[in-house]
Amino acid sequence: MDLTGALLRATAARPHVLLVTTPGGTAVRLAVERHLRRLDVPSADTPADADVLLVAGPDCPSLEPAFDRLWQDMPEPRCRARVRGADAVSDVVDDCRAVLASATGRHGTAGHVEAGRPSAESPMAEVGPDRDGLTLDRLHVPLGPLLSDWPAGLTLRLTLQGDVVEQARVEGVPAPAAAPSPPFWAEPWLRAEAGEQVTVGAAVRRRAAAHLDSLARLLSVAGWQAAATTARRLRDELLTGVDAAAVRPRVERFARRVGRSRVLYWLTRGIGELTEAEARRVAERAATGTAEAGFGPAVGQIRGDVPARYRAWLASTVHATSLLEDATPLGTEGVGPRGCVRDGLRPSAALVGVLPQLLRGAELAAARLIVASLDPDPDELSTAAPRARAHG
């Protein structure tokens, strides 16, 4: 019996897909996730577990070296593909499975296009005093730009002493090669600002889906994969127009289950805490333009610790589902899921701006939870800087 061939054929039928997204690729990512779930194709969290590297979204040349590093770390047989539009998802996934299947007869690597191997980035250590007066090694560690359940393209440069973050620096999210599309999650409010007729129901449907998408990432980072999957299913039901009467009870049950989880609360309590006064200062700096973000997110969405923030998302999601049938025209205030987006403003820039403060003094294991609890939108971060505003 050809055991190797049988294993390769099984891999081709249900390949593990490592999905990475470029800034501006949210709509494509969502389409890929829906399609892979319908096919019951498992996802991969690391290159070592992946059979397919699937890049979703517009071309972003500055991220190509990072894609190459992921590709080099994948075992053979392997396949690398890119999907730039939601309408091409099915064909690209089918092509990947066909390429892997073609490798089963020769027990070799699948066809691929491979760039030159980039030089790996190695963290360097130096000695420095810690907060207790001891002398410990400082280790410089990058987080990003491509991690599972991570804002696409975002890179954090951390300086660690032991497992504690001493300093954090944020690198900007690279822009796509072509002019980016409007941020997916803020699209209804941007359309209303441009004079289009958008109903309140359509806008809150997008708001609830955005919060569920953020909750899915946070829950996945926290290790609660079943709840993360539920959040993604509910998100997709909202985006595909499932009737309000059908989806609202499931959203309410999900919110009760997650909001009352003692394990999740004890795991995340006290992490990334931002006082109300600090949250107001963040919003005020954004409102005056000093944070290069225009109006930032609502204070209630960022104050408190990680549990306070995910509970705010849950409450906003439940409230939004009560308005899904509201046919009232949406106003032009432009307040999307993360804050005010009118006049080209970027509330996610305010979220990124507060990260160094929240990460300083946190344990490394908590860093990804802090980022996930704010969930800045890469689509917003990759757009052009906001226009200057007059303040009187």
Residue pairs with C-beta under 8 A, 6 or more apart in sequence:
4 107
5 104
5 105
5 107
8 77
8 100
8 103
8 104
8 107
9 101
9 104
11 51
11 77
11 100
12 97
12 100
12 101
12 103
12 104
13 97
13 101
14 40
14 41
14 42
15 41
15 51
15 52
15 79
15 96
15 97
15 100
16 41
16 42
16 43
16 44
16 49
16 50
16 51
16 52
17 36
17 41
17 42
17 43
17 44
17 50
17 51
17 52
17 54
17 93
17 96
18 43
18 44
18 45
18 46
18 47
18 49
18 50
18 52
18 53
18 54
18 70
18 74
19 29
19 32
19 33
19 36
19 43
19 54
19 56
20 53
20 54
20 55
20 56
20 67
20 70
20 146
20 152
21 28
21 29
21 55
21 56
21 57
21 152
21 378
22 55
22 56
22 57
22 58
22 59
22 60
22 63
22 152
22 153
22 176
23 57
23 58
23 60
23 152
23 153
23 173
23 174
23 175
23 176
23 180
23 378
23 379
23 381
23 382
24 57
24 58
24 60
24 176
24 180
24 181
24 378
24 379
24 382
25 56
25 57
25 58
25 152
25 379
26 57
26 183
26 184
26 185
26 377
26 378
26 379
27 86
27 181
27 184
28 56
28 57
28 83
28 84
28 85
28 86
28 89
29 56
29 57
30 86
30 184
30 213
30 235
30 236
30 239
31 86
31 89
32 54
32 56
32 83
32 89
32 93
33 232
33 236
34 236
35 89
35 90
35 93
36 43
36 93
37 232
37 233
37 236
39 93
41 93
43 148
44 50
44 51
45 148
46 73
46 148
47 53
47 70
47 71
47 73
47 74
48 73
48 74
48 75
50 70
50 74
50 78
51 74
51 77
51 78
51 79
51 100
52 78
52 79
52 80
52 81
52 96
52 100
53 67
53 70
53 71
53 74
53 78
53 79
53 80
53 81
54 81
54 82
54 83
54 92
54 93
54 96
55 67
55 80
55 81
55 82
55 83
56 82
56 83
57 84
57 152
57 176
58 84
58 176
58 177
58 178
58 180
59 84
59 176
59 177
59 178
60 153
60 174
60 175
60 176
60 177
61 177
62 174
63 145
63 146
63 153
63 174
64 115
65 118
66 145
66 146
67 80
67 146
68 114
68 115
68 116
68 117
68 118
69 118
69 120
70 146
71 78
71 80
71 112
71 114
71 115
72 117
76 108
76 109
76 110
77 100
77 103
77 104
77 108
77 109
77 110
78 109
78 110
78 112
79 96
79 99
79 100
79 110
79 111
79 112
80 112
80 113
80 114
81 92
81 95
81 96
82 92
83 89
83 92
99 110
99 111
99 112
100 110
102 110
102 111
103 109
103 110
103 111
121 142
123 139
123 140
123 141
123 142
124 139
124 140
125 137
125 138
125 139
125 140
126 137
126 138
127 135
127 136
127 137
127 138
128 135
128 136
128 137
128 138
128 161
128 166
129 135
129 136
130 136
130 161
130 162
130 164
130 166
136 161
136 162
137 161
138 159
138 160
138 161
138 166
139 159
139 160
139 161
140 157
140 158
140 159
140 160
141 157
141 158
141 159
141 160
141 364
142 155
142 156
142 157
142 158
143 150
143 155
143 156
143 158
143 367
143 368
143 371
144 150
144 151
144 153
144 154
144 155
144 156
144 171
145 152
145 153
145 154
145 155
145 171
145 173
145 174
146 152
146 153
147 368
148 220
149 216
149 217
149 220
149 221
149 368
149 372
150 217
150 368
150 371
151 173
151 371
151 375
151 376
151 377
151 378
151 381
152 173
152 378
153 173
153 174
153 378
153 381
153 382
154 170
154 171
154 173
154 352
154 371
154 376
154 378
154 381
155 170
155 171
156 168
156 169
156 170
156 171
156 355
156 359
156 367
156 371
157 168
157 169
157 170
157 171
158 165
158 167
158 168
158 359
158 364
158 367
159 165
159 166
159 167
159 168
160 166
160 364
163 363
163 364
163 365
164 361
164 362
164 363
164 364
165 359
165 360
165 361
165 362
165 363
165 364
165 367
166 360
167 356
167 360
168 355
168 356
168 359
168 360
168 367
169 356
170 352
170 353
170 355
170 356
172 381
173 378
173 381
173 382
174 382
175 382
175 383
175 384
176 382
180 379
180 382
180 383
181 379
182 190
182 379
183 190
183 336
183 341
183 377
183 379
183 380
183 383
184 379
185 206
185 209
185 210
185 213
185 336
185 337
185 338
185 377
185 379
186 334
186 336
186 337
186 338
186 341
186 377
186 379
186 380
187 206
188 198
188 202
188 203
188 206
188 330
188 336
189 198
189 203
189 330
189 333
189 334
189 335
189 336
189 341
189 342
190 334
190 341
190 342
191 198
192 198
192 203
192 329
192 330
192 331
192 332
192 334
193 332
193 334
193 342
197 329
198 329
198 330
199 326
199 327
199 328
199 329
199 330
200 323
200 326
200 327
200 328
200 329
200 330
201 323
201 324
201 325
201 326
201 327
202 330
203 330
204 320
204 321
204 323
204 324
204 326
205 238
205 239
205 241
205 320
205 324
206 238
206 239
206 337
207 316
207 317
207 320
207 336
207 337
208 238
208 251
208 316
208 317
208 320
208 321
208 324
209 235
209 236
209 238
209 239
210 336
210 337
210 338
211 313
211 314
211 316
211 317
211 320
211 337
212 231
212 232
212 234
212 235
212 238
212 251
212 317
213 231
213 232
213 235
214 313
214 372
214 375
215 228
215 231
215 258
215 310
215 313
215 314
215 317
216 228
216 229
216 231
216 232
216 235
217 228
217 372
217 375
218 306
218 310
218 369
218 372
218 373
218 375
219 225
219 227
219 228
219 231
219 258
219 264
220 228
221 368
221 369
221 372
222 264
222 267
222 268
222 369
222 372
224 261
224 264
227 254
227 257
227 258
230 254
231 254
234 247
234 250
234 251
234 254
237 246
237 247
237 250
238 247
238 321
244 321
244 324
244 325
247 321
247 324
248 321
248 322
248 324
251 317
251 318
251 321
252 318
252 321
255 314
255 315
255 317
255 318
258 264
258 310
258 314
259 311
259 314
264 307
264 310
265 307
268 305
268 306
268 307
268 310
268 369
268 373
269 305
269 306
269 307
270 305
271 305
271 306
271 362
271 366
271 369
271 370
271 373
272 305
272 306
272 309
272 358
272 359
272 362
272 366
272 369
272 370
272 373
272 374
273 304
273 305
273 358
274 282
274 302
274 303
274 304
274 305
274 354
274 357
274 358
275 303
276 299
276 303
278 303
278 357
279 299
279 302
279 303
280 299
282 291
282 296
282 302
282 350
282 353
282 354
283 295
283 296
283 297
283 298
283 299
283 302
283 350
285 291
285 296
285 350
285 353
286 293
286 294
286 295
286 296
286 339
286 347
286 349
286 350
286 353
287 294
287 295
287 296
288 391
289 386
289 388
289 389
289 391
291 349
291 350
291 353
292 346
292 349
292 385
292 386
293 339
293 345
293 346
293 347
293 348
293 349
293 350
293 353
293 386
294 340
294 342
294 343
294 344
294 345
294 346
294 347
294 386
294 389
295 339
295 340
295 345
295 347
296 302
296 339
296 340
296 347
296 350
296 351
297 338
297 339
297 347
297 350
297 351
298 335
298 339
300 312
301 309
301 312
301 313
301 316
301 338
301 339
302 309
302 351
302 354
302 374
304 312
306 369
306 370
306 373
309 373
309 374
310 373
332 342
333 340
333 342
334 340
334 341
334 342
334 343
334 345
335 341
336 347
338 347
338 348
338 351
338 375
338 376
338 377
338 380
339 345
339 347
339 348
339 350
340 347
341 347
341 380
343 386
343 387
343 389
344 383
344 384
344 386
344 387
345 386
346 380
346 381
346 383
346 385
346 386
347 380
348 376
348 377
348 378
348 380
348 381
349 376
349 380
349 381
351 374
351 375
351 376
352 376
352 381
354 374
355 370
355 371
355 374
358 370
358 374
359 367
359 370
362 370
